[in-house]
Amino acid sequence: MFRNATFRQLAAFHAVARLGSVSRAASELNLTQPAVSIQLKLLEESAGAPLLEREGRGIKLSHAGEVMADYAARILDLWRECGDEMAAQRGVFSGTLRLGAVTTAEYLLPPLLVAFSQVQPDVKVQLKVGNRDEIVQMLAGQEVDLAIMGRPPAELKTVAAPFARHPMAFMAAPGHRLMKQRKVTLADLAGANLLVRERGSGTRATLERLHKDAGLPLRIGSELSSNEAIKQMCAAGFGAAFLSLHTCGLEMQTGMLALLPMENNPLERDWYVMHLASRRLPQVASAFRTFLAEEAQALILQQLRGPKLSKPAGNRTARKRNSGGIDVP
């Protein structure tokens, strides 16, 4: 009967359902593959239905498995939250902060997490990094409690709040030919071998929207899936780039990269922290969300003050708010 199922069986099945592999699940759980397979078999016997099906050289969830995966995730999350709440009843603020962040945010998060851990030393951090599409999937699959990205996903119902400004800019190596122009326009970038992130990244989406709003096609020179690769190729003079200033403070401080002489460069967007509207936030996640709202902007400004960033002549500081609610320089 199903009442014989255990948390260990649910945890093993949940890991396999998320990772799509018994071997990867065994590695995450620090178990052997046979041990995980035994837990899956026992759970299937309790459920009275096969939960996994062979698909080529891999596995997939059966219809019953998809139902079980949803319940397993919710049961395990509730049990984890229950443990945290019981600890709080004893006056112990602890637990695991399950955080997802887009790749660009990994440059600004470390000092924020360090500052939070100084206030809440008993909290553990589980940080998952990916492009925008990957983080949206993690949030939808309840693999993370909070997600940090440049704008809330339209495909999910979330509770989102801005917590800091996000400067982004067109830049190039000081010796790039565009640096010799008095004023560079968006159209000038078409022949500058523009280095861009892959589809699914937030930076790429912002760049596409800028060109769309200007009525210009986006001419991609090279597509790379790494901010580091873009920075290094841009600094080497391979092309111009559109990057978050959080990612290239050191390169600008040392003169490897510089802002292109464009009007409204850099421009600013917002960083958002969000969670699923249908979920009650664990106390640890709620505390970090409050911490971001109260402390993040000041800490990020301290971080950005390291490089001496100056805007080219002609930049305007006044900003207007467009119909979409996004501040545009």
ABEGO torsion letter per residue (X at the ends): XAAABBAAAAAAAAAAAAAGBAAAAAAAAGBBAAAAAAAAAAAAAAAGBBABBBBEABBBBBAAAAAAAAAAAAAAAAAAAAAAAAAAAAGBBBEBBBBBBBAAAAAAAAAAAAAAAAABAABBBBBBBBBAAAAAAAAAAGABABBBBABBBAABBBBBBBABBBBBBBBBBAABAAAABABBBAAAAAAAGBBBBBBGBAAAAAAAAAAAAAGBBBBBABBBABAAAAAAAAAAGAEBBBBBAAAAAAAAAAGABBBBBBBGOBBBBBBBBBBBAABBBBAAAAAAAAAAAAAAAAAAAAAAAABBBBBBBGBBABBBBBAAGBBBX
